[in-house]
Amino acid sequence: MTTLSTPPPGSTNRTSASSDASDVFEASKQAPSAASSRRGVARVPVRRRGDTRFVLACLLPALVLFAVFMAVPTVNVFRMSLYTWSGFSPDMRFVGLDNFRRLFDDDQFVRAFQNTVALLVVVTVVTMGMGLFLAAIMTRQRLRGRNLYRFVLYIPNVLSVVVIAATFSAVYDQENGLLNGALRLLSLDGLQQVWLGNQKVVLYSVAIAMLWQSLGYYMVLYMASMSSVPEELYEASALDGASAARQFFAITLPLIWQSLSTTLTFFIMSAVNLSFVLVRAMTGGGPDGSSEVLLSYMYKQAYTNSSYGYGMAIGVVIFAFSFLVSLLVSRATRREPLQF
Amino acid sequence: MKESTRTAVLAAARTLVAAACVALVVTARTTVGWGHLLVMLAGLAGLLALLAAYNRRFR
């Protein structure tokens, strides 16, 4: 686990990300004269022109790929949001911010936005909470067969999202589905639902599939972080009379905070994308748009409704929202790393 | 008030506020409209504020 964010006293920043191959090469040549460096004689690395060219040549393919597949499409999303275009014809008309004004009168957009926020909050809270809880149990409690549990919980992450969507569509099937079948078996017929056809429950049916898909992955990540916490800390706190819950909040949580912070930011971004794939494969946004999320609505507008410019305006809103929430989460969870 | 009691009360209050924020998001979703969307975003902001408040003493 990375520990200190500041370099130890007396060290230089030679191995920082900004140093390049020539610096390392020069540093290796200067190694015998380390004693003189310690006496305070500063040596400036000599950067040769050939080295710089070699580094640039190595970076060029990655930079070109980044520009072609990331930078240009992103700029195009912003640009196209100012135009009205069917997506096929050569006629593009500049309309300024009209596409964004249309968003204010679009109830379907508002509903998709509400569904996205609901999924983001509910799935994130439940996934992170359950992931931490299960990881703590599997790491701290010596459960018999815990490797099997870990394997079973991790499997959904290996599966394709479309396979998961098909599996859950079968589970939620009204007549022959596993869920309604189990409820019938337990004589709980009153609880039976049309899980993917009822406007009130359809979004939560999708949320459960999202949770099932991502829980194992985050649990394994937290387990890896927790297993690196020194056992002596738990032994010392147990001698002081700390309960398991107290140990979790006072030792485990602070020591895995960096991992928690990173995964939380990562999950928020991936949840927006995952919700699109699952909604698209399970419900298509229905019934009557009640499970529509922002990305699926954008896709519909841009590629089915032939309103490419309007779709890109929705894309800009998604970008701004995801960016803002990720930034706020990153700021809210920022903490000085602990050394252990 | 004893330190341990204070900590327990604070933890309970935080849990209640977090549950209230999630409940706000879930209940506001049932009606479509900009006002309800803002309520949901307020719930999300409440959760983030709670996270920041918990994390503040460790910075």
Interface residues (C-beta under 8 A of the other chain):
Chain A: F104 D107 V110 R111 F113 Q114 N115 V117 A118 L120 V121 V122 V125 K200 L203 P254 W257 V325 L328 V329 R331 A332 T333 R334 R335 E336
Chain B: A18 C21 V22 V25 V26 A28 R29 T30 V32 G33 W34 H36 L37 M40 L41 G43 L44 L47 L48 A49 L51 A52 N55 F58 R59
